[in-house]
Structures are given as structure tokens and as C-alpha cells.
Amino acid sequence: MNTHNDEPCYVISIAAKMIGIHAQTLRYYERVGLIEPVRSQGNIRLYSNNDIERIKHIKSLIDDLGVNLAGVEVIMNMTDRLMEMQRQIEFMESKLEELEQGNTSEEE
């Protein structure tokens, strides 16, 4: 399910300008696996609002906290895993709620 924030809409020059970094830095982040922009049919990198927020987070870790790229990679991987686990927990909670509601209606 695509949301507005997932929609790839910014080319690399615009994304770089929005974040305040060079386009080459974005290419490097992609090369080391920190970001994965969508590619158009013409092989042009396209960034979503979620990508922009992720890159801002990476930039903040480096600039504000002095984390090196290896540390950024570890932090981003852990953050991604935590977010996935949170999605799974929310899914399981909704299923549990459905089951509990089903049991409640059967008892009535």
C-alpha cells in the first residue's frame, strides 16, 4: 500500500537541495546501502518524502552526533528492524483484538 510519503517524486538534484547536501553524497549513501531510491524507466533516481526523512536522519547522525558511516549503518539497520517489529506487534495486537471480539460476541 503506497502512501503519499512513499511516492517517489524528487530527482536527485532536488532531493539534495532539500536536505542541504551534494548529489554525490546521495549517490554514495546509495552505493553503501543506506538508501534505496526508486529508479524510473530511464534509470533516474527518484526519492520519496520517506527517503528524504531517512536521509535527514542520516545527516543528523553524522553532523550533530559525530557518528561515522559504519555507525550510521548499524543505527539505521537497527531502526529498520525495530520499526518492522513494531509493525508486527501492531498486526498481532489487531488479530488478538479480533479474536477477543469474536469470543465476546459468541458468549453473548
N, C-alpha and C positions, 0 to 999 in steps of 0.2 A: 504494500500500500504506500504510494507516494504522497507525501505531504508537500505543502508549499516549500518547506525548508529543505526537502530532499531534491527539489527540481534543479538540475544543472542549468545555470543561466549566465554565468560570468566567464568570459575568456580570461586567460592568464594575466594579461596586462591590467584589466580592470580589477581582478582579484588582488593582484599585487598592490595596486594603488589603494584599494580599500583597507588593506592591512598595514601598509606602510613598509613594504619590503620589496626587494627586487624580484622580478620574474624568475631569474636564475635560481634564487633561493627556493622558490616553489618547485622548480624542476629538481633541485637537489633533494628536497623533502620527499618528492615522489620517488626518486631513484633509491633513497634509503628506506622506503616503505612506510613513512609516517603519514602520507596522504595518498589517496587513490582517486584522482579526478576522473570523471566520465570522459570518454573520447567520442567526439562526433564522428559522423561518417567520413568527414575529411581529416580525421585524426587530430582535431583541435581539442585541447584540454578545456573542459567546462567544469566550473566549480559551483556548488550549491551553497545556500546560506549555512547549512550544517558544516560544509567543508570550510567556509570562511571562519566560523566559530572555532572549529578544531585548530585551524592554523593560528588564530589569535591566541588560543590556549598554549600552543607550542611556543609561539613568540614570547608570551608572558613567562613561561617556564625558563626560557633561555635568558631573556633580557632582565626580568625582575628578580628571578631566583638564582640565576647563575648556573642553571643545570646544563650539563653538556648534552650532546645529541644522543649518546648512549643512554644517559639517564632519562632523557625525554622519551626515548623509545620504550623503556621499561615502564615509565609512568603512564604513557598512552595505552600500552598493551594492557596494563592492569586496570586502567579506567574503562577500556572497552569491555574487558571481561566482567567487571563489576556491573556495568550497565546491562550486559546480556543476562547476568544472574538476576538482576532486579526485574527485568522483563519476564524471566521465567517464574520468579516468585509471584509477580502480579498475575500471570496467567494461572498459576496453580491456585492462588487465592480466589480468583474468579470461578474456577472449576469447583473448588471446595464450597463456595457460596451457592453455586447452582445445585450441588448435591444436597447441601443442608436445606435449601428451599424446597427441593423435591421431597425430602424426608418430612419436612414440616407440613406440606400440603397433603401428604399421604396419611399423616397422623390425625388430621382434622376430620 
